[in-house]
Structures are given as structure tokens and as C-alpha cells.
């Protein structure tokens, strides 16, 4: 039986979280700080990050990555068997091509697995009593700012889609589970086609942990969740 292990907190000086095939999950204290949404958000932002990492375990992404690498190696082994002996230059080109295709396969697969982990993480929060699926939107909205600061999306090996794309997907998911009743337009919340409240955005939390838009994401997730149930 595959079982989740306890969450371990690391002091690595980076905003990060990762999981292992055993179900062991590591989250850095900087990630915990990054996800802080005080009492207003009920820690839904941190809950999404944890749910996303556990989704990799549920989806058995580690095994799928091994299968993909094995199949790529097998392809080149078959090709070599048909071509026979190769010159040094041909072998060098083959090695370069093999490494390049591995990188492309790995990157494309990572995009898919990360998107599936986002979707599964969203579903996990949807099925909890305590947490709002809007926590995912809070995380990605903060990630947009962090990505711009670090330039992370300029790195070809980054396995994630851009954070603005991931945020857009989450807001579409919120709209879908609410049967179209909860929707964001121009960063404002609409309920049943009408602007929610005077401005469509809540005021920031009193402790400053959540911006007005972030509080609105949490609320929208809870409303959509209630409609879905």
C-alpha cells in the first residue's frame, strides 16, 4: 500500500517544495513564509502547494518519467541496431541528438505532469472542508511577481508553465465548478454576471497577509466550492 509520509520543513534558502516516490514531502520554510495568508485565508495557499506535491505522488509521476526515459533509450538502441557500426562523428551527433530529445521529452512531460498536479491539487482542496481552491490563485498571483523578480521563466529547463498561464487555468476552473456563476473579469469578481459588492474586490486583510485581490480569490473559491457541492 502506498501511503503519504509526514511533511518535513527544510531550511534551504529558497522558495521550494518537492516530493519523493516514497510519499515523503519536503517544503522549505521560505515557501511557508511565501504562502502565508494569515487567518483570513485559513492557510489555503500553503494547502494548495502541499496538495500539488502530493498530487505527483498520487499520479505516480516518478514512474512515468522513468518509463519515458527508458522508451527514449530503447528507440536509439533500435536505431543503432539497424545502422550498424558508426563513425566517431556519427556517434557524436547521435549522442547530442539523444541528449537533446531526452531534454525535450523531459521538458514536455514536465509541463504535462505539472499541469496535472495543479489540477489534482485544485481537486483536493475542492474536496476538503477547510480549504478554499482559491488558495491556488493566490499562490500563482504571488508567483507572477516572484518569477519577474528572479527571471525563472527565462530558464529553458523550468518544468512549469508560466505563472500567469497557471493562474488563468485556476480562474477558469473556479468558473467551471461554479457552473459559470463565479467569474473574474479584469481582476474583479462577478457573481451571476453582476459585480460582487461595490468594487468586485475585497479590502486587504487586517494583518496585511492578504491583498484585497488575494482575499477575493479565497472568497471566490469558497463560493464556487459551495455551488459545486
C-alpha positions as CSV (number, residue, x, y, z in Angstrom):
1,X,0.0,0.0,0.0
2,X,1.3,3.4,-1.0
3,X,0.9,5.9,1.9
4,X,1.7,9.6,2.4
5,X,4.5,10.4,4.8
6,X,4.8,13.4,7.1
7,X,5.7,16.8,5.7
8,X,9.3,17.9,6.5
9,X,10.3,21.5,6.7
10,X,13.7,22.4,5.3
11,X,15.9,25.4,6.0
12,X,17.2,25.7,2.4
13,X,17.3,29.4,1.5
14,X,14.9,29.0,-1.5
15,X,11.2,29.1,-2.1
16,X,10.6,25.5,-3.0
17,X,8.7,22.3,-2.3
18,X,9.2,18.8,-3.7
19,X,8.1,15.2,-3.2
20,X,9.7,11.8,-3.4
21,X,8.4,8.5,-4.7
22,X,8.0,7.2,-1.1
23,X,5.4,9.9,-0.4
24,X,7.8,12.0,1.6
25,X,7.3,15.7,1.0
26,X,9.8,18.5,1.8
27,X,8.8,22.2,1.9
28,X,11.2,25.0,2.7
29,X,10.5,27.5,5.5
30,X,10.8,30.2,2.8
31,X,7.9,28.6,0.9
32,X,5.9,28.5,4.2
33,X,6.5,32.2,4.6
34,X,5.7,32.8,0.9
35,X,2.4,31.1,1.3
36,X,1.4,32.9,4.5
37,X,-2.2,34.1,4.3
38,X,-2.9,34.6,8.0
39,X,-6.2,33.6,9.5
40,X,-8.3,35.1,6.7
41,X,-7.1,32.7,4.1
42,X,-7.1,29.8,6.5
43,X,-3.8,28.7,5.0
44,X,-5.4,27.7,1.8
45,X,-2.4,28.9,-0.2
46,X,0.0,26.6,1.7
47,X,-2.5,23.8,1.5
48,X,-2.5,24.1,-2.3
49,X,1.3,23.8,-2.5
50,X,1.2,20.6,-0.3
51,X,-1.8,19.2,-2.3
52,X,0.1,19.9,-5.6
53,X,3.2,17.9,-4.3
54,X,1.1,15.0,-3.1
55,X,-0.6,15.0,-6.5
56,X,2.7,14.0,-8.0
57,X,2.7,11.0,-5.6
58,X,-0.9,10.1,-6.4
59,X,-0.3,10.4,-10.2
60,X,2.9,8.3,-9.9
61,X,4.8,10.9,-11.9
62,X,8.2,9.5,-10.9
63,X,7.4,6.1,-12.5
64,X,6.1,7.8,-15.7
65,X,9.4,9.8,-16.0
66,X,11.4,6.5,-15.7
67,X,9.2,5.0,-18.4
68,X,9.7,7.9,-20.7
69,X,13.5,7.8,-20.4
70,X,13.5,4.0,-20.9
71,X,11.4,4.3,-24.1
72,X,13.7,7.0,-25.4
73,X,16.8,4.9,-24.8
74,X,15.1,1.9,-26.4
75,X,14.3,4.0,-29.5
76,X,18.0,4.8,-30.0
77,X,19.1,1.3,-29.3
78,X,16.8,0.0,-32.1
79,X,18.2,2.7,-34.4
80,X,21.8,1.7,-33.7
81,X,21.0,-1.9,-34.4
82,X,19.8,-1.1,-37.9
83,X,22.6,1.3,-38.7
84,X,25.4,-1.0,-37.6
85,X,28.8,0.4,-36.7
86,X,29.1,4.2,-36.7
87,X,31.9,6.6,-37.2
88,X,33.1,8.7,-34.3
89,X,31.5,11.8,-35.8
90,X,28.2,10.0,-36.4
91,X,28.3,8.7,-32.9
92,X,28.9,12.1,-31.5
93,X,26.0,13.5,-33.4
94,X,23.8,10.7,-32.3
95,X,24.8,11.3,-28.6
96,X,24.0,15.0,-29.0
97,X,20.7,14.3,-30.6
98,X,19.8,11.7,-28.0
99,X,20.5,14.1,-25.2
100,X,18.5,16.9,-26.9
101,X,15.5,14.6,-27.5
102,X,15.7,13.5,-23.8
103,X,15.6,17.1,-22.7
104,X,12.7,17.9,-25.0
105,X,10.8,14.9,-23.8
106,X,11.5,15.6,-20.2
107,X,10.5,19.2,-20.5
108,X,7.3,18.5,-22.4
109,X,6.4,15.7,-20.0
110,X,7.2,18.0,-17.1
111,X,4.7,20.6,-18.4
112,X,2.0,17.9,-18.6
113,X,2.7,16.4,-15.2
114,X,2.9,19.8,-13.5
115,X,-0.4,20.8,-15.1
116,X,-2.0,17.6,-14.0
117,X,-0.6,18.2,-10.5
118,X,-2.2,21.7,-10.5
119,X,-5.5,20.1,-11.5
120,X,-5.3,17.4,-8.9
121,X,-4.2,19.8,-6.2
122,X,-7.2,22.0,-7.0
123,X,-9.5,19.0,-6.7
124,X,-8.0,18.0,-3.4
125,X,-8.8,21.4,-2.0
126,X,-12.2,21.3,-3.5
127,X,-12.9,18.1,-1.6
128,X,-11.8,19.4,1.8
129,X,-14.0,21.1,4.4
130,X,-11.4,23.7,5.5
131,X,-9.5,25.0,2.5
132,X,-10.5,27.1,-0.5
133,X,-9.5,26.2,-4.0
134,X,-8.8,30.0,-4.4
135,X,-5.6,29.3,-2.5
136,X,-4.2,28.1,-5.8
137,X,-5.0,31.5,-7.4
138,X,-3.3,33.3,-4.5
139,X,-0.1,31.2,-5.0
140,X,0.1,31.8,-8.7
141,X,-0.6,35.5,-8.4
142,X,2.3,35.8,-6.0
143,X,4.4,33.6,-8.2
144,X,3.9,36.0,-11.1
145,X,5.7,38.7,-9.1
146,X,8.4,36.3,-7.9
147,X,9.0,35.0,-11.4
148,X,9.5,38.5,-12.7
149,X,12.0,39.2,-9.9
150,X,14.0,36.0,-10.4
151,X,13.6,35.6,-14.2
152,X,12.8,31.9,-13.6
153,X,10.7,31.6,-16.8
154,X,13.7,32.6,-18.9
155,X,15.2,29.2,-18.0
156,X,14.6,26.6,-20.7
157,X,14.7,23.8,-18.1
158,X,12.0,25.3,-15.9
159,X,9.3,22.5,-15.9
160,X,6.4,24.7,-15.1
161,X,4.2,26.8,-17.4
162,X,4.3,30.5,-16.8
163,X,2.6,31.5,-13.6
164,X,0.1,33.8,-15.4
165,X,-1.0,30.8,-17.5
166,X,-1.4,28.7,-14.4
167,X,-3.4,31.5,-12.7
168,X,-5.7,31.7,-15.7
169,X,-6.3,28.0,-15.6
170,X,-7.3,28.1,-11.9
171,X,-9.7,31.0,-12.5
172,X,-11.3,29.0,-15.4
173,X,-11.6,26.0,-13.0
174,X,-13.3,28.2,-10.4
175,X,-15.8,29.4,-13.1
176,X,-16.3,25.8,-14.2
177,X,-17.1,24.3,-10.8
178,X,-19.5,27.2,-10.1
179,X,-21.3,26.4,-13.3
180,X,-20.3,29.8,-14.7
181,X,-21.7,31.8,-11.8
182,X,-18.3,32.8,-10.3
183,X,-16.1,34.7,-12.7
184,X,-13.2,37.1,-12.8
185,X,-13.0,40.0,-15.3
186,X,-10.2,42.5,-15.2
187,X,-9.2,41.2,-11.7
188,X,-12.7,41.8,-10.4
189,X,-15.2,39.2,-9.1
190,X,-18.5,38.8,-10.7
191,X,-21.3,36.6,-9.3
192,X,-24.1,35.6,-11.6
193,X,-22.9,38.2,-14.1
194,X,-23.0,41.1,-11.6
195,X,-20.1,42.9,-9.9
196,X,-19.6,41.5,-6.4
197,X,-20.1,44.3,-3.9
198,X,-19.2,47.9,-4.8
199,X,-15.9,47.2,-6.4
200,X,-15.6,43.5,-7.1
201,X,-12.6,43.3,-4.8
202,X,-12.5,42.9,-1.0
203,X,-10.4,45.1,1.3
204,X,-6.9,43.7,2.3
205,X,-6.7,41.6,5.5
206,X,-6.2,43.5,8.7
207,X,-2.9,41.7,9.4
208,X,-1.6,42.6,5.9
209,X,-1.0,39.0,4.9
210,X,-3.5,39.0,2.1
211,X,-4.1,41.8,-0.5
212,X,-7.6,42.7,-1.4
213,X,-7.5,40.6,-4.6
214,X,-6.0,37.7,-2.8
215,X,-8.8,37.7,-0.3
216,X,-11.2,37.9,-3.2
217,X,-9.6,34.8,-4.7
218,X,-10.1,32.9,-1.5
219,X,-13.8,34.0,-1.3
220,X,-14.4,33.2,-4.9
221,X,-13.0,29.7,-4.3
222,X,-15.3,29.2,-1.3
223,X,-18.4,30.4,-3.2
224,X,-17.6,28.2,-6.2
225,X,-17.0,25.3,-3.8
226,X,-20.4,25.8,-2.1
227,X,-22.1,25.9,-5.5
228,X,-20.3,22.8,-6.6
229,X,-21.4,20.9,-3.5
